[in-house]
Amino acid sequence: MALNDFFAGEIATELLKMLISISRKSLLCRASADQLISYIHELLPTIEEIKYSGVELPALRQSQLHRLSELLRSGVELSHKVLASSRWNVYRNLHLAKKMDKLEKTVSKFLLGPMQAHIMADVHHTRFEMAERFDRVDNSVRRLEQYFGNIKIGVGGGGWVEEAVRSVDENVVDGSSAVGLGFGKIKVREMLVGREDLWVVGISGIGGSGKTTLAREVCKDDQVRCYFRERILFLTVSQSPNVEQLRTKIWGYIMGNERLDSNYVVPQWVPQFECKIEAARTLIVLDDVWTLSVVEQLVCRIPGCKFLVVSRTKFQTLVSYEVELLSEEDALSLFCHHAFGQKSIPSAANESLVKQVVTECGRLPLALKVIGASLRDQPEMFWLSVKNRLSQGQSIGESHEINLIERMGISINYLPEKVKECFLDLCSFPEDKKIPLDVLINMWVEIHDIPETEAYAIVVELSNKNLLTLMKEHRAGGMYSSCFEISVTQHDILRNLAINLSNRASINERRRLVMPKRENTIPKEWLRYKHKPFEAQIVSVHTGEMKDVDWCNMEFPKAEVLIINFTSTEYFLPQFINRMPNLRALIIINYSATYACLHNISVFKNLPNLRSLWLEKVSTPELSGTVLENLGKLFIVLCKINNSLVEKEVDLAKVFPNLFDLTLDHCDDLTQLPSSICGMKSLQNLSLTNCHNLNQLPLELGKLRSLEILRLYACPELKTVPNSICEMMRLKYIDISQCVNLRCFPEEIGKVVSLEKIDMRECSMIRNVPKSALSLQSLRLVICDEEVSGIWKEVEKAKPNVHIQVSEQHFDLDWLKE
């Protein structure tokens, strides 16, 4: 079967879904979208007939279908931009409306031509020999559909990334989220810009009232940005903060040195103390502050520097703006945006019922967003059921958070069972921390027995229902994007909701055993019931430094996921890991400023069923003598390797005999990849990213015959890629972006017959493409900078199916990042 008619059908279906959303959302584009919907409804039966008839089309007809595919593909890209555009950006919406109108006219002309007659005439030409390729493309398109369906993840330009935490582009707050905050924005701006006598100001309000949203809107304000000359640092403090680490970040930012050594001693300060240094105008935003004592430890009077403290508590010593509940009009507008995709109640909706539901949400933005999104596209009887359950609860008053949690819990109970369980799993991670999507996906795959595609779809569904927030690094969203380029965060009230729902069973019978915040030792409640086995499937601990004597004997016979979060330079792994016979996923994350040394690593030898291991900010343990027979995925992130992978006695192929996914990210002391890695016959995905001192790859790398994805992103010291990679017959994707010293492709790159995509952004040293590249029969996409795009012209001319995509330059909004 030809590729063009397959892609035309799949892209037309995808475009149809997006056009229906545009018709509901965008008034300016509605007429064009409706007309395009009509055209595609007429076209789809013909495409489907070609798609499943089992015959081959001649070259002329295929070229016409190729034109159609490209036309529909441009429609998908345009629709994505329309859906992502804020309704308040009038100029951009007018511009996009003109483009939609032009697209509609182009499609009309194409369909009125001889295209349909030619297609129908050629339906009965044989094409059976393409069945194998059909299967491969079918799997790829399924993945594409999921990425296209998620409007919050798109393909953008790339920039130099120094730290993992700075490689994520936080979702820019859309206009709908800022509903009703205009007055508050003016008042806070006046305190920051207009009051020279104030150096610490506050924003206070009940949970879910929009405090953080207001703070971010203030940071985006042009007058504020100009006054502080773009020097704005946004930090999330949380309920269990690492004060010393936060003080180091603040001091480093003020002094212009954001990479202070972890051993640097920050001067002690008290609120009454006035520092004599002269600093550039700087705004430090401290979000989610819980106590006045933390404020006093983090703020210092420095000329030119101001602090904005965001808290649920109105501290009497601070001049604060208290966020008010939304007006009835703004509450209705925000609810309608998430329930209907517009600012007002649609004519077909039951106006009285809608207003009753809005009233039950208590004019709190978070409740309006979550409950509104849960009701979207639901029948009226479903709305009535939710309204009745909401009205049975108490009004949101003094104990607002408890009642707010109960109200939002109603919307959670209407989720499909598996989606609900996945939402509850999110409480297993620390508050206010970014969760790498790979961690989440791997956990769900293991404990819910679902494929990765379904796990990703659940993430998208939870995001669409405002139950989590997706954040991306700007490269994310392509066919082979790594989930590590995408992170998840969750509002602390939603996390409290998940904890509340998970803790309703007795402690020994809970499916999730979670420490809600960082503790100095094991919770007393756990110790009280340690004499009985715990039935938890997920165990999550969050502590400081732990020694052998700090642990106790506990039994977890059903545990499949263990998450260890800590803040320390030394950490003794618990002995009870040995009593987790069913452990499938182990996640160890250190949140301190320096690498942690792990002790009791012998526990790794007793994990026969472990399939996924994530190590972050630790010194990689010695692996000699260890065999992880069933480990399939290994992630080593921000770790110190200490030659633990390259020692002669360590044969990685024997330590990890069935590993198929290996990621090493931000491992600065990694200079060369051990040759023993070439014996990993099952390895399919190898990611070496942000390893800034990696300068050599094994010459025998081509022995990885099962490899399909090779990422060498941001390895600036790497100057060559082994010629042996040309022997990787299954390799589909290679990423050499930001390998700024890489000078050329292997001469026989054309032998990589399965290669579909090459990403080479910011590779300005590569000035030519080998002649053999003309033999890359599967190649469809090359992403590069404009200055080197010309080297692909010959390939593009010889192979019409190859698209050369020039990457756009991206400027990070550093002032919105932690």
C-alpha positions in Angstrom: 0.0 0.0 0.0 1.3 3.5 -0.9 2.3 5.8 1.9 0.6 8.8 0.5 -3.0 7.5 0.6 -2.4 6.1 4.1 -1.1 9.4 5.4 -3.8 11.4 3.6 -6.5 9.3 5.4 -4.9 9.6 8.8 -4.0 13.3 8.5 -7.5 14.0 7.2 -9.0 12.3 10.2 -6.8 14.2 12.6 -7.5 17.5 10.8 -11.2 16.8 11.1 -11.0 16.4 14.9 -9.0 19.6 15.2 -11.4 21.6 12.9 -14.4 20.5 15.0 -12.5 21.9 18.1 -11.8 25.1 16.2 -15.4 25.5 15.2 -16.4 25.4 18.8 -13.6 27.7 20.1 -12.7 30.3 17.4 -15.3 32.7 16.1 -13.0 34.2 13.5 -12.1 30.8 12.0 -15.5 29.1 12.4 -16.8 29.7 8.9 -13.6 28.4 7.2 -13.4 25.5 9.7 -17.1 24.4 9.0 -16.5 24.6 5.2 -13.3 22.5 5.5 -15.2 20.0 7.7 -17.7 19.6 4.8 -15.0 19.1 2.3 -13.2 16.4 4.4 -16.5 14.5 5.0 -16.8 14.3 1.2 -13.2 13.3 0.8 -12.8 10.6 3.5 -14.9 7.8 1.9 -12.7 8.0 -1.3 -9.5 7.9 0.7 -10.8 5.0 2.8 -11.6 3.1 -0.3 -8.1 3.5 -1.7 -6.6 2.8 1.7 -8.2 -0.6 2.1 -8.6 -1.8 -1.6 -5.2 -3.6 -1.6 -3.9 -2.1 -4.9 -1.0 0.1 -6.0 -1.5 3.5 -7.6 0.7 4.6 -10.5 3.3 7.3 -10.0 1.1 10.2 -11.3 -1.8 9.4 -9.0 0.6 9.0 -6.1 2.1 12.4 -6.7 -1.5 13.8 -6.6 -2.1 12.1 -3.3 1.3 13.5 -2.1 0.0 17.0 -2.9 -3.1 16.2 -0.9 -1.1 14.9 2.1 1.1 18.0 2.2 -2.0 20.2 2.0 -3.7 18.4 4.8 -0.5 18.3 6.8 -0.2 22.1 6.6 -3.9 22.2 7.7 -3.0 20.2 10.9 -0.1 22.5 11.6 -2.3 25.6 11.1 -5.1 24.1 13.2 -2.6 23.4 16.0 -1.6 27.1 16.0 -5.2 28.2 16.1 -6.1 26.0 19.0 -2.9 27.1 20.9 -3.6 30.8 20.3 -5.0 32.8 23.2 -8.4 34.3 22.5 -7.0 37.6 23.8 -4.3 37.9 21.1 -6.5 39.6 18.5 -3.8 40.4 16.0 -2.6 36.8 15.9 -6.1 35.4 15.6 -6.9 37.7 12.7 -3.7 36.6 11.0 -4.6 32.9 11.6 -8.2 33.5 10.3 -6.8 34.8 7.0 -4.6 31.7 6.7 -7.6 29.4 7.4 -9.6 31.2 4.7 -6.7 30.7 2.3 -6.5 27.0 3.2 -10.2 26.5 2.6 -10.0 28.1 -0.9 -6.9 25.9 -1.8 -8.7 22.7 -0.7 -11.7 23.7 -2.7 -9.7 24.2 -5.9 -8.0 20.9 -5.4 -11.2 19.0 -4.9 -12.9 20.6 -7.9 -10.0 19.5 -10.2 -9.5 16.0 -11.6 -8.2 14.6 -8.4 -11.1 12.4 -7.4 -11.7 11.0 -10.9 -8.0 10.0 -11.1 -8.1 8.3 -7.7 -11.3 6.3 -8.4 -9.9 5.2 -11.8 -6.8 3.8 -10.1 -8.4 2.1 -7.1 -7.9 -1.4 -8.5 -4.2 -1.4 -9.2 -2.4 -4.0 -7.1 -0.2 -3.1 -4.1 0.2 -6.2 -2.0 4.0 -5.9 -1.7 3.8 -2.9 0.6 2.1 -4.7 3.5 5.3 -4.8 5.7 5.9 -1.1 5.3 2.2 -0.4 6.0 2.6 -2.1 9.5 5.7 0.1 10.3 4.1 3.3 9.2 0.8 2.4 10.9 2.6 2.2 14.3 4.4 5.5 13.7 1.2 7.3 12.8 -0.5 6.1 16.0 2.2 7.8 17.9 1.8 10.9 15.8 -1.9 11.0 16.5 -1.3 11.1 20.2 1.2 13.9 20.0 -1.0 15.9 17.6 -3.9 15.4 19.9 -2.1 17.0 22.8 -2.2 20.7 22.0 0.1 21.5 24.9 3.1 19.7 23.4 4.5 21.1 20.1 7.7 21.1 18.1 9.7 24.3 18.6 13.3 25.5 18.3 16.1 24.5 20.6 18.4 26.5 22.7 21.6 25.7 24.7 20.5 23.9 27.9 22.8 24.0 30.9 20.8 22.3 33.6 18.0 19.7 33.5 15.7 21.9 35.5 16.3 24.8 33.0 15.6 22.6 30.0 11.9 22.7 30.7 9.6 25.4 29.3 6.8 26.0 31.8 3.4 26.3 30.4 2.8 30.0 29.9 -0.4 30.9 31.7 -3.2 31.3 29.2 -5.6 34.3 29.3 -8.4 32.3 30.7 -6.5 31.5 33.9 -6.0 35.2 34.6 -9.7 35.9 34.6 -10.6 38.3 37.4 -7.0 39.1 38.4 -6.7 42.4 36.6 -7.3 44.5 39.7 -4.9 42.4 41.8 -2.2 42.7 39.2 -2.5 46.5 39.3 -2.3 46.6 43.1 0.7 44.3 43.4 2.5 46.2 40.6 2.0 49.4 42.4 3.6 48.0 45.6 6.6 46.6 43.6 7.2 49.5 41.3 5.5 52.5 42.9 6.6 52.1 46.5 10.3 52.6 47.1 9.8 52.2 50.8 8.7 48.6 50.4 11.2 45.8 49.8 9.1 42.9 50.8 5.4 42.6 49.7 3.0 39.7 49.8 0.2 38.0 48.0 -2.1 36.0 50.2 -5.4 34.0 49.7 -7.0 30.7 50.3 -5.9 27.6 48.4 -7.1 27.5 44.8 -7.8 31.2 44.7 -5.2 32.0 42.0 -2.3 33.4 44.0 0.4 31.7 41.9 -1.4 32.7 38.7 -1.5 36.3 39.9 2.3 36.2 40.8 3.1 34.9 37.3 0.9 37.5 35.7 2.8 40.2 37.6 6.1 38.7 36.4 4.9 38.9 32.8 3.8 42.5 33.1 5.7 44.8 30.8 6.1 47.6 33.4 7.4 45.2 36.0 9.8 43.5 33.6 11.1 46.9 32.5 11.5 48.2 36.1 13.5 45.1 37.1 15.3 44.9 33.7 14.1 41.3 33.2 15.9 40.2 36.4 13.2 38.1 38.0 13.8 34.9 39.9 10.7 32.7 40.6 11.2 30.0 43.3 8.8 27.6 44.8 9.4 27.2 48.5 6.7 24.5 49.5 5.8 23.1 52.9 9.1 21.3 53.5 11.7 23.6 52.0 15.5 23.2 51.8 16.2 26.7 53.1 19.9 26.6 52.7 19.6 25.6 49.0 17.0 28.3 48.4 19.3 30.9 50.1 22.2 29.9 47.9 20.0 30.3 44.8 18.8 33.7 45.9 22.3 35.0 46.8 23.8 33.6 43.6 21.1 35.2 41.4 21.5 38.6 43.2 25.3 38.5 42.9 25.1 37.4 39.2 26.6 33.9 39.8 23.8 31.4 39.5 26.2 28.4 39.7 27.6 29.0 43.1 29.6 26.0 44.5 27.4 24.0 46.9 30.0 24.5 49.6 29.8 28.3 49.3 28.8 29.9 52.7 25.9 32.3 52.2 26.2 35.3 54.6 23.7 35.0 57.5 21.1 37.7 57.5 18.1 38.7 59.5 15.2 40.9 58.4 16.5 44.0 60.3 19.9 43.7 58.7 20.6 45.9 55.7 23.2 44.5 53.3 25.6 47.2 52.1 26.2 45.8 48.6 24.7 47.5 45.7 22.8 45.1 43.5 21.1 45.5 40.1 17.3 45.8 40.4 16.1 42.3 41.1 12.7 40.7 42.0 12.7 37.5 43.9 9.4 35.7 44.0 8.9 33.2 46.8 5.8 31.1 46.0 4.0 28.7 48.3 5.5 29.9 51.6 4.0 28.4 54.6 5.6 30.0 57.7 6.9 33.5 58.7 10.1 31.9 60.0 10.9 30.7 56.4 10.3 34.2 55.1 12.7 35.6 57.7 15.4 33.2 56.7 15.1 33.9 53.0 14.7 37.7 52.7 17.3 40.3 53.3 17.2 44.1 52.7 19.5 44.7 49.7 19.4 48.0 47.8 17.7 47.4 44.5 16.3 44.0 45.5 12.6 43.3 46.3 10.9 40.2 47.4 7.3 39.0 46.5 6.1 36.4 49.0 3.1 34.3 48.0 1.3 32.4 50.8 -2.0 31.2 52.1 -1.3 33.1 55.3 -1.5 36.8 55.5 1.7 37.7 57.5 1.1 40.7 59.7 4.6 42.0 59.2 4.2 42.3 55.4 2.2 44.7 53.3 0.1 42.2 51.3 -2.6 42.0 48.7 -5.3 39.5 49.5 -6.6 37.7 46.5 -10.4 37.9 46.4 -12.8 35.3 45.1 -14.0 35.8 41.6 -17.1 37.8 40.8 -20.1 35.9 39.6 -19.5 37.1 36.1 -15.8 36.1 36.0 -16.5 32.8 37.7 -19.1 32.0 35.0 -16.7 33.1 32.2 -13.8 30.9 33.6 -16.1 27.9 34.1 -17.5 28.2 30.5 -14.0 28.4 29.1 -13.2 25.0 30.5 -16.6 23.4 30.1 -17.5 24.7 26.6 -14.4 26.3 25.2 -16.0 29.8 25.1 -16.6 32.7 27.6 -20.4 32.4 27.9 -23.1 29.7 28.2 -23.9 28.2 24.7 -27.5 28.6 23.5 -28.0 24.8 23.5 -26.9 24.4 27.2 -29.2 24.4 30.2 -28.4 27.9 31.5 -30.0 27.3 34.9 -28.1 24.1 35.5 -24.8 25.6 34.4 -25.2 28.5 36.9 -26.1 26.2 39.7 -22.9 24.2 39.1 -20.9 27.4 39.0 -22.4 28.5 42.3 -21.4 25.2 43.9 -17.8 25.7 42.9 -17.6 28.6 45.3 -16.1 31.1 42.9 -12.7 29.5 43.3 -10.6 29.3 40.1 -9.2 25.9 40.7 -12.6 24.3 41.4 -14.1 26.0 38.4 -11.3 24.8 36.1 -11.3 21.2 37.4 -15.1 20.7 37.6 -15.7 22.6 34.4 -13.2 20.4 32.5 -14.7 17.2 33.9 -18.1 18.2 32.5 -17.0 19.1 29.0 -18.9 17.2 26.3 -21.0 15.3 28.9 -24.8 14.8 28.5 -27.2 16.9 30.6 -28.0 13.9 32.9 -24.3 13.7 33.8 -24.3 17.4 34.7 -27.4 17.0 36.8 -25.8 14.1 38.7 -22.7 16.1 39.4 -24.8 19.1 40.5 -26.8 17.0 42.9 -23.7 15.6 44.5 -22.0 19.0 44.8 -25.1 20.5 46.5 -25.1 17.7 49.1 -21.7 19.0 50.5 -21.2 21.9 52.8 -20.6 25.4 51.4 -17.0 26.5 51.0 -16.3 28.6 54.0 -13.8 28.7 56.8 -12.7 25.1 56.2 -12.6 25.9 52.5 -9.7 23.5 51.6 -11.4 20.4 53.0 -14.7 21.3 51.3 -12.9 22.2 48.1 -11.2 18.8 48.2 -14.5 17.1 48.7 -16.1 19.0 45.8 -13.2 18.2 43.4 -13.2 14.6 44.6 -16.7 14.3 43.1 -15.2 15.0 39.6 -12.5 12.4 40.3 -15.0 9.7 41.0 -16.5 10.1 37.5 -13.2 9.4 35.9 -12.7 5.9 34.3 -11.3 3.6 36.9 -7.8 3.3 35.4 -7.5 7.0 34.8 -8.6 7.7 38.4 -5.9 5.3 39.7 -3.3 7.0 37.6 -4.4 10.4 39.1 -4.1 9.0 42.6 -0.6 7.7 41.8 0.6 11.4 41.4 0.5 11.9 45.2 3.5 9.6 45.4 5.8 12.4 44.3 6.9 15.3 46.5 4.9 18.6 46.5 5.9 21.3 44.0 8.4 19.1 42.2 8.6 18.5 38.5 8.0 14.8 37.7 9.9 13.7 34.5 7.3 12.1 32.3 9.5 9.0 31.8 9.2 8.3 35.5 5.5 8.5 35.4 5.0 6.5 32.2 7.3 3.7 33.4 5.5 3.5 36.7 2.1 3.3 35.1 3.3 0.7 32.5 4.5 -1.6 35.3 1.7 -1.4 37.9 -1.3 -1.0 35.6 -0.1 -3.4 32.8 -0.8 -0.9 30.0 1.3 0.0 26.9 3.2 3.3 26.8 0.8 4.7 24.3 -2.1 4.3 26.6 -0.2 5.7 29.6 0.7 8.8 27.5 -3.0 9.1 26.5 -3.9 9.1 30.2 -1.5 12.0 30.8 -3.1 14.0 28.1 -6.6 13.2 29.5 -5.6 14.3 33.0 -4.0 17.5 31.5 -7.2 18.3 29.5 -9.2 18.0 32.7 -6.8 20.4 34.5 -5.8 17.6 37.0 -2.1 18.1 36.1 0.1 20.5 34.2 2.4 19.5 31.3 5.6 21.4 30.9 7.9 20.9 28.0 11.4 21.6 26.7 11.0 23.2 23.3 12.3 20.3 21.3 9.5 18.1 22.6 6.6 16.8 20.5 8.1 15.1 17.5 7.6 11.5 16.6 10.6 10.3 18.6 10.5 12.9 21.4 11.7 11.6 24.7 9.3 11.8 27.6 12.3 13.1 29.6 11.8 16.3 27.6 8.4 16.7 29.2 7.6 17.1 32.9 4.4 17.0 35.0 3.4 19.3 37.9 0.3 19.3 40.0 -1.4 22.0 42.2 -0.8 21.2 45.9 -4.5 21.1 46.5 -4.9 18.4 43.8 -2.1 16.5 45.4 -3.8 16.8 48.8 -7.0 15.5 47.1 -5.1 12.5 45.8 -3.6 11.8 49.3 -7.0 12.2 50.9 -8.6 9.7 48.6 -5.7 7.3 48.9 -5.6 7.3 52.7 -9.1 6.3 53.3 -8.2 2.7 53.9 -6.3 1.6 57.0 -2.5 2.1 56.8 -1.6 -1.5 56.2 -4.2 -1.9 53.5 -3.5 1.3 51.5 -2.5 0.8 47.9 -0.2 3.8 48.2 2.0 4.3 51.3 3.2 7.9 51.0 5.0 10.4 53.2 3.2 13.7 52.3 6.1 15.9 53.1 9.8 15.6 54.0 10.4 14.1 57.4 13.6 13.5 59.5 12.7 9.9 60.0 10.1 7.2 59.3 6.6 8.4 60.3 5.3 7.2 63.7 2.2 5.9 62.1 4.3 3.5 60.0 6.2 2.3 63.0 3.1 1.7 65.0 1.9 -0.9 62.5 5.2 -2.3 61.3 4.5 -5.7 62.9 2.0 -6.4 60.1 2.9 -6.6 56.4 1.9 -3.5 54.3 -0.2 -4.2 51.3 1.0 -1.1 49.4 1.7 -1.4 45.7 3.5 2.0 45.7 5.8 3.0 48.6 7.1 6.6 48.6 9.5 8.0 51.3 10.8 11.6 51.6 13.5 12.2 54.2 16.8 13.9 54.9 19.9 11.9 55.5 19.2 8.3 56.6 21.6 5.9 58.3 21.3 2.2 58.9 20.0 2.7 62.4 17.3 5.1 61.2 15.4 2.4 59.3 13.3 -0.4 60.8 12.2 -3.8 59.6 9.0 -3.5 57.5 7.4 -6.0 55.1 6.1 -5.0 51.7 5.3 -8.2 49.9 3.1 -6.5 47.2 5.2 -3.4 46.5 5.9 -2.9 42.8 7.2 0.7 42.9 9.5 2.3 45.4 10.2 6.0 45.3 13.0 7.3 47.5 13.2 11.1 47.7 15.8 12.6 50.0 18.0 15.7 50.6 21.4 14.7 51.7 25.0 14.0 50.7 24.9 10.5 52.3 22.1 8.0 52.2 21.8 4.5 53.4 19.3 2.5 51.3 16.7 0.7 53.4 17.1 -3.0 54.1 13.4 -3.6 53.5 14.2 -3.4 49.7 15.4 -7.0 50.1 11.8 -7.9 51.2 10.2 -6.5 48.1 10.1 -9.6 45.9 7.8 -8.0 43.3 9.6 -4.6 42.9 9.4 -3.5 39.3 10.3 0.2 39.4 12.9 1.9 41.7 13.2 5.7 41.6 16.0 7.3 43.7 16.1 11.1 43.5 18.4 13.4 45.6 17.2 17.0 45.9 20.3 18.4 47.6 22.8 20.7 45.8 25.5 18.1 45.7 25.9 14.5 44.6 24.9 11.9 47.2 26.8 8.8 48.1 24.6 5.7 48.3 25.3 3.1 50.9 24.0 -0.5 51.2 24.0 -0.9 47.4 24.1 -4.7 47.9 20.3 -4.4 47.8 20.5 -4.1 44.0 21.6 -7.8 43.9 18.3 -9.0 45.3 15.8 -7.4 42.8 15.1 -10.2 40.3 11.9 -8.5 38.9 13.2 -4.9 38.6 12.4 -3.6 35.2 13.0 0.2 35.5 15.7 2.1 37.5 16.0 5.9 37.8 19.0 7.4 39.6 19.2 11.2 40.0 21.9 13.4 41.6 23.9 10.5 43.1 27.3 9.0 42.7 26.7 6.0 40.5 27.2 2.8 42.6 29.8 0.1 41.6 28.2 -2.5 39.5 30.8 -5.3 39.4 29.3 -8.5 40.6 25.7 -7.3 40.1 23.3 -8.8 37.5 19.9 -7.2 36.9 18.5 -9.9 34.8 15.1 -8.3 33.9 16.0 -4.6 33.9 14.7 -3.0 30.7 15.1 0.7 31.4 18.0 2.5 33.1 18.1 6.3 33.6 21.2 8.0 35.1 20.4 11.7 35.4 22.6 14.5 36.9 24.9 11.8 38.3 28.6 11.5 39.0 29.8 8.4 37.1 33.2 8.0 38.9 34.3 5.6 36.2 31.8 3.1 37.5 30.7 2.3 34.0 34.1 2.1 32.3 36.1 -0.1 34.7 37.5 -3.1 33.0 35.9 -5.6 35.4 32.4 -4.2 34.6 30.8 -5.8 31.6 27.6 -3.9 31.0 26.2 -6.5 28.7 26.4 -9.0 31.6 25.2 -6.6 34.3 22.1 -5.6 32.1 21.6 -8.6 29.8 18.1 -7.5 28.7 18.4 -3.7 28.8 16.6 -2.0 25.9 16.5 1.7 27.0 19.6 3.5 28.4 19.7 7.2 29.2 22.6 9.2 30.6 21.8 12.8 31.0 23.8 15.7 32.5 26.6 13.3 33.6 29.5 15.9 33.4 32.3 13.5 34.3 31.4 11.1 31.5 34.2 11.4 28.9 33.9 8.2 27.0 31.3 5.4 26.6 32.6 2.0 27.7 33.1 -0.5 24.9 31.3 -3.2 26.8 28.0 -1.4 25.9 28.4 -2.6 22.4 27.6 -6.1 23.6 24.0 -5.1 24.6 22.2 -7.0 21.8 18.8 -6.0 23.0 19.4 -2.2 23.3 16.9 -0.2 21.2 17.2 3.3 22.6 20.5 5.0 23.6 20.3 8.6 24.9 23.5 10.5 25.8 22.3 14.0 26.4 23.9 17.1 27.9 27.1 15.2 28.7 29.3 18.2 28.1 32.6 16.3 28.4 31.8 13.2 26.4 34.4 13.2 23.6 34.5 9.6 22.4 32.2 6.9 21.4 33.2 3.2 21.0 34.4 2.4 17.5 32.3 -0.8 17.6 29.0 1.1 18.4 27.6 -0.3 15.2 27.3 -3.7 16.9 24.1 -2.4 18.5 22.1 -4.0 15.7 18.8 -3.6 17.5 19.2 0.1 18.1 16.3 2.2 16.7 16.9 5.6 18.5 20.3 7.3 19.0 20.3 10.6 20.9 23.6 12.5 21.2 22.0 15.8 22.1 24.2 18.6 23.5 27.5 16.8 23.7 29.7 19.7 22.6 33.1 17.9 22.9 32.0 15.1 20.6 33.8 15.6 17.2 33.1 12.4 15.4 30.5 9.6 15.2 31.9 6.1 14.5 31.5 4.9 11.0 30.2 1.7 12.4 26.8 3.3 13.0 26.2 2.7 9.3 25.7 -0.9 10.2 22.7 -0.2 12.3 20.0 -1.4 9.9 17.1 -0.7 12.4 18.1 2.8 13.3 15.2 5.1 12.7 16.2 8.3 14.4 19.5 10.1 15.2 19.7 13.3 17.2 23.0 15.2 17.1 21.6 18.6 18.0 24.0 21.0 19.7 26.9 18.8 19.1 28.6 22.0 18.1 32.0 20.5 17.3 30.7 17.6 15.2 32.1 18.0 11.7 30.6 15.4 9.5 28.3 12.4 9.0 29.9 9.0 8.3 30.5 8.6 4.6 28.4 5.5 4.3 25.4 6.9 6.1 23.2 5.8 3.2 23.4 2.2 4.4 21.1 3.1 7.3 18.1 2.0 5.3 15.6 2.5 8.1 16.6 6.0 9.1 13.5 8.2 9.1 14.5 11.4 10.9 17.7 13.4 11.5 17.8 16.2 14.1 20.9 18.4 13.6 20.0 21.8 15.1 23.0 24.0 16.0 25.5 21.8 14.2 27.1 24.6 12.2 30.4 22.7 11.7 28.7 20.2 9.4 29.1 21.7 5.9 28.3 18.8 3.6 26.3 15.6 3.3 27.8 12.4 2.0 26.7 11.4 -1.5 25.4 8.1 0.0 22.6 10.1 1.8 20.8 9.9 -1.5 20.3 6.2 -0.7 18.4 6.9 2.6 15.2 5.4 1.3 13.2 5.8 4.5 14.2 9.3 5.3 11.3 11.7 5.7 12.5 14.6 7.9 15.6 16.5 8.6 15.6 19.3 11.2 18.4 21.8 11.0 19.3 25.5 11.2 18.8 27.8 8.2 22.5 28.3 7.6 23.2 24.6 6.9 19.8 23.7 5.3 21.4 24.2 1.9 23.5 21.1 2.2 20.4 19.0 2.0 19.0 20.6 -1.2 20.4 17.8 -3.4 18.8 15.1 -1.2 15.5 17.0 -1.1 15.5 17.5 -4.9 16.2 13.8 -5.5 13.7 12.5 -2.9 10.4 14.5 -2.9 9.2 12.7 0.3 12.0 14.3 2.3 11.1 17.4 4.2 13.9 19.8 5.4 12.5 21.6 8.4 14.4 24.8 9.4 14.3 25.2 13.2 13.1 28.4 14.6 15.2 30.4 17.0 13.8 30.3 20.5 14.3 32.7 23.4 13.7 31.3 26.9 11.6 33.2 29.4 14.2 32.6 32.1 12.4 34.9 34.5 9.5 32.4 34.7 11.7 29.4 35.6 12.8 28.1 38.9 
